Amino acid sequence: MTPNNPYAAPRAQLQSREGEPAIPAEVLTKIRNAWIAGLVTGSLTLVLALFAIAGTSVLGYSAVELIDAGLIFGLTFGIYKKSRTCAVLMLVYFVASKILLMIEAQSASGIVMGLLFTYFYTLGVVGTFQYHKLGRALMLTETDKAAA
């Protein structure tokens, strides 16, 4: 196949993406783990809300938790898109909701799982801030190279 063949299938460049900064894998892993934790949290909330709609209330959940699940999925999508705002809001929202749930239930059941998810959301906040800091630094160095 010749490179100037007008009938040749287009070929994608898989190795290098121009314009996209090279971000370390550990930063992307922090973000990935945070949005996966968000999917798990949102899915559990959705299932419990659906049980409440069906007539079986678990942990005091009701149909109102559908709004909660929608908010969690929205913030999770924001984390997936590497939004610092969504990462911070998810961490604050998750911690606040767990505190309110423990106060309402008057027990600290599920604290280990809550701390685990808080850990992942905290790393998501750190990862999104690192991502944007590194991306900005890489863009500045590329601009300096282009000016030279």
C-alpha positions in Angstrom: 0.0 0.0 0.0 1.4 3.4 -1.0 1.0 6.4 1.3 -0.7 8.5 -1.4 -3.3 5.9 -2.4 -6.6 7.7 -2.3 -8.4 4.4 -1.9 -6.4 3.2 1.1 -8.1 2.9 4.5 -7.3 5.7 7.0 -4.8 4.7 9.6 -4.9 5.9 13.2 -1.7 6.9 15.1 -1.9 4.7 18.2 1.5 5.4 19.8 1.7 9.2 20.0 -1.1 11.6 20.6 -0.1 15.1 19.7 -1.3 17.8 22.0 -2.0 15.4 24.9 0.5 15.7 27.8 2.3 12.6 29.0 0.8 12.1 32.5 2.4 9.5 34.8 0.4 6.3 35.2 0.1 6.6 39.0 -1.8 9.9 38.6 -4.2 8.4 36.1 -4.6 5.3 38.4 -5.7 7.5 41.3 -8.4 9.1 39.1 -9.5 5.8 37.6 -9.8 4.2 41.1 -11.9 7.2 42.2 -14.4 7.0 39.4 -14.6 3.2 39.8 -15.4 3.8 43.5 -18.1 6.3 42.4 -19.6 3.6 40.1 -19.8 1.2 43.0 -21.2 3.8 45.4 -23.8 5.0 42.8 -24.8 1.4 41.9 -25.3 0.4 45.6 -27.4 3.6 46.2 -29.4 2.9 43.1 -30.1 -0.8 44.1 -31.1 0.3 47.6 -33.4 3.0 46.2 -35.0 0.4 43.9 -35.6 -1.9 46.8 -37.3 1.0 48.6 -39.5 1.6 45.6 -40.4 -2.1 45.6 -41.5 -1.8 49.2 -38.5 -3.2 51.1 -36.6 -0.4 52.8 -33.0 -1.2 53.6 -31.0 1.1 55.9 -33.9 3.6 55.8 -33.5 4.3 52.1 -36.4 5.6 50.1 -37.3 6.5 46.6 -35.7 9.9 47.2 -32.3 8.2 47.0 -32.8 8.0 43.2 -31.8 11.7 43.3 -28.8 10.7 45.4 -27.8 8.0 42.9 -28.1 10.5 40.0 -25.9 13.0 41.8 -23.3 10.3 42.5 -23.3 9.1 38.9 -23.0 12.7 37.7 -20.0 13.5 40.0 -18.5 10.1 39.0 -18.7 11.1 35.3 -17.0 14.4 36.2 -14.1 12.5 37.9 -13.8 10.3 34.8 -13.4 13.5 32.8 -10.7 14.6 35.3 -12.7 17.4 36.9 -11.2 18.8 40.1 -14.5 20.3 41.2 -16.4 17.0 40.8 -13.7 15.1 42.7 -13.8 17.5 45.6 -17.6 17.6 45.7 -17.8 13.8 45.6 -15.4 13.5 48.6 -17.3 16.1 50.6 -20.7 14.7 49.6 -19.7 11.1 50.5 -18.2 12.0 53.9 -21.1 14.2 54.8 -23.7 11.5 53.8 -21.8 8.8 55.8 -21.7 11.1 58.8 -25.4 11.8 58.5 -26.2 8.1 58.0 -24.2 7.2 61.2 -26.0 9.9 63.2 -29.4 8.8 62.0 -28.7 5.1 62.6 -26.8 5.9 65.8 -24.2 3.3 65.0 -20.9 3.2 63.2 -21.6 0.2 61.1 -19.9 0.2 57.8 -17.2 2.5 58.9 -14.4 0.3 57.3 -16.1 0.5 53.9 -16.7 4.2 54.4 -13.1 4.8 55.1 -12.0 2.7 52.1 -14.2 4.7 49.8 -13.1 8.0 51.4 -9.5 6.9 50.7 -10.3 6.4 47.0 -12.1 9.7 46.7 -9.3 11.5 48.5 -6.8 10.0 46.0 -9.1 11.1 43.2 -8.9 14.6 44.5 -5.1 14.4 44.6 -5.0 12.8 41.2 -7.1 15.4 39.5 -5.1 18.2 40.9 -1.9 16.5 39.9 -3.3 15.8 36.5 -4.1 19.5 35.9 -0.8 20.7 37.4 1.3 18.3 35.3 -0.8 19.1 32.2 -0.3 22.8 32.6 3.5 22.4 33.2 3.8 20.2 30.1 1.9 22.7 28.0 4.2 25.5 29.3 7.3 23.6 28.4 5.9 22.7 24.9 5.2 26.5 24.4 8.8 27.3 25.4 10.1 24.7 23.0 8.0 26.2 20.2 9.2 29.7 20.9 12.8 28.7 20.8 
